[in-house]
């Protein structure tokens, strides 16, 4: 079995010592009660629930997978009871609107819980995760009537949600979708109904036995729709039509045609959904579906990034425990434990290098995630519109970086964890190879990582004359200038400054080249995103090192000593690797575009 | 399904245009008949066999896996018939001794065939692969009687072989093995017999239904054995004892206890083997088993490296075909195919970047592999002992690099291939995720890649006062000096020279630091191995570019144009990434060793 305990010490350090959760979030209107005491209580209960309830079903869920039987999807044994207690405990609606039954807690807390859930049972977490995204979209874009009808049940978890985008011939390019929506005329209650017909694939949680109804949010085209993405509308299509009394009634014309057999996340159902004149309800205006789907997608992209972190954390903890336990060979410096038949493999520099790589990326990523999480709350609740905009800009800028970088390194980290186990890691019973298989999907779904990089250079970089970029460059530049005279910080600030300057240089290069030739921006995109991510991690690692340097004494001295050791590893052994991204960016598109298509 | 055709054009270019196969190998005594005409015929037949026979059973084999039923292992449907025709066609003994029924062809040809087999059905290839290693060990170390008894059947494939090293508590550290060998007294035929008792795990091809007998080569300890690896002896333990007439007789005391459920290579049986007073025969002298096992292991390590290349080639070809077919979105430069609903995704710089990364690594790795393969033949057959030693040195030096770098990049390449497929790559039916799962084991078995790096810095670097190193540095330095005045080669030679100088610098650093503190060498090992591999690829890419520049006209102009485009991609977009390895090496052990063990 894997080894896992929620990293609450690190999370508390980040929230309270580094990121001023209390001043930034608990001070926001509506979050007055979400003070440190409450947050700690929720986190401890959340950790207990994930460790004791979710984790034990993770490997059995992978072994059993979902089964498709006569149009019905059966989740693995125990999932239904787990889901019920998850909902009853209120985890489903943790950060959702209290007007419809949610707990109304800050999104920052939701980020933390998402990490813990992904660490312990990603497949299970997919079901409430999808519902969560659908609730956000409905809350922002649904009519009052739609909200009253669907939100209370969805926020509780009694009903679940999906997002139905992809079709067999199109995933990234949604302008090509063929699913059609025909007006059925106004119903007596005044709501317009539509008849939805088409096939959607790769629909996570499209069909399952956990909830009594499933509310599909479906992209489709109205008869008069303009070509491409400007002609896409968003519809609510419930599995069971809702009766007058609010309970599920007649079965709607939507059915699961089959489920996919996948590399991983096997306990999460991935469905082909056939819509055959299914009754649907338009959300908002016609042809405005793409923007609304992005409401879900942006939240989902951050969530998917956290999946990488969550799985990598479990991989790290498991590998560290194994490395301290497994006796094999002797330290290169002479026997460390002469009384034992061999030393634990953690004495070997290369094993430590693998562990520290995972740890430095995990702790850096967690700090970045919570920095952005707090901005999500500020963007939503701050009384000052300018502050909201600033925070929203930062979130928009960092979303593709978190999605792509966290899932890439998350996959790498699960593989490093497996490598520490040697041959035992390749065997299913130890659970390490499941982490690898589960982590792999996160680089693909919610926009493959190449698309995230294009989103960053093609959309976010130039948006509002570079306004989004300034939300990162200004504070980091300011921080570097403020700290560069502090000799004890030099080992961190100097490489951060160098990384920032390279990032600025390549930003300028891309802005100039990309204006003339968008393929230049496209050729630079993935390396640029990674250089950006390394610089962001360097910023947060410098701040963490600064905070830990100030706390060398006291009860948590060992914690801060380890933090500093990890910071030094990051700056000396990992950050230098980002220089290759800089060189690749500056090499331009020529070596990529020269090869003739036929020669591939 | 995956797309695959054996890359015979590239292989012929390497053998005949680049590496002078005819002058280097076909000129060796015993290989006179293995001229270009014969080699071409064998390769074409081999390609046909792999594409038509091995490939169609690859995915079904993965789906079915091996089944363990009452001590018997059943391979997937079709494997037995495939194995029989493989043996009948002579592929099993392709490069093995003709005195015992082998084809006696050069090892270079075997390298090529290994790549083709791994590209089309790695799991299947494991069975003859293990036999091949066992035949080598028996031929080098067995008595005449042992050779006569076992080799003809094993070379044919009628009997198969294994290597039994690992035990539950030890893999890397074989000094800890507990399997015991007790002398049973001399038999009437004069051969000493031993009673072998113990448990071995992770035994590939340990039990299966393909061959009529299985010949285990087993590491065990004699009663008077010294401690550690100096007390290990090597034994032959056949599944069925051999009768007077040479046919299999009584069942020996060795049985399969269970098979492992693994992430991949599911059609290859991985067995727990229980030896219970099994009859065994000592190979060579007592306590000399480790060195003999390395005879198998060194060949096996090169083979495992080729596994990475083989799988990466299939991933590349499949992804390239998919990228040319899949219509999605539009070129950033404006519609490339305005008559179609969308452009094929190969128009996107990021897709091309992924494809070219795979291709540049594959073609570079293949060139390096065949350079070393030719050295294997020279080391075995050259009439001049000095030439043999030189070639053997190069093989010894490059073995850990090929094993580790090829399997690491091979895993990365299969993942890049899967990424090009997007969500479809994560679904089992397309076969891409199988390549990823199959590729993953190669980084672990035959010495995990961290061990390979230690072998390089701890053993090969200092061996005979750096003699092995000179077999690489001298020809490369000489080549650089000879070519640096050729302006048309400058774009290749200049970065090669830079990479070589960094490699020399870090070699010196490791030699100096490592003498004082072996942990410094250990901390540098993995990054050093990768820097070495990149430099070796840069050398071979420069030579390939030079050869292709000379052939810009004629029938193969398109081939050479693509070769040059790929070379430029390697030098401009990939090689710069190796600079991060240099920085990491020079950072030393401090950031790795500072963290206290308890803090992990």
Interface residues (C-beta under 8 A of the other chain):
Chain A: X166 X169 X170 X171 X172 X173 X176 X202 X260 X261 X262 X263 X264 X320 X323 X324 X327 X328 X329 X331 X332 X333 X341 X342 X344 X346 X347 X348 X349 X350 X351 X352 X353 X354 X355 X356 X359 X411 X415 X418 X419 X422 X423 X425 X426 X427 X428 X429 X433 X436 X437 X440 X441 X443 X444 X445 X448 X449 X450 X453 X454 X517 X518 X519 X521 X522 X523 X525 X526 X558 X561 X562 X565 X566 X568 X569 X571 X572 X573 X576 X577 X578 X579 X580 X581 X583 X584 X587 X589 X590 X591 X592 X593 X594 X595 X596 X597 X599 X600
Chain B: X166 X169 X170 X171 X172 X173 X176 X202 X260 X261 X262 X263 X264 X320 X323 X324 X327 X328 X329 X331 X332 X333 X341 X342 X344 X346 X347 X348 X349 X350 X351 X352 X353 X354 X355 X356 X359 X411 X415 X418 X419 X422 X423 X425 X426 X427 X428 X429 X433 X436 X437 X440 X441 X443 X444 X445 X448 X449 X450 X453 X454 X517 X518 X519 X521 X522 X523 X525 X526 X558 X561 X562 X565 X566 X568 X569 X571 X572 X573 X576 X577 X578 X579 X580 X581 X583 X584 X587 X589 X590 X591 X592 X593 X594 X595 X596 X597 X599 X600
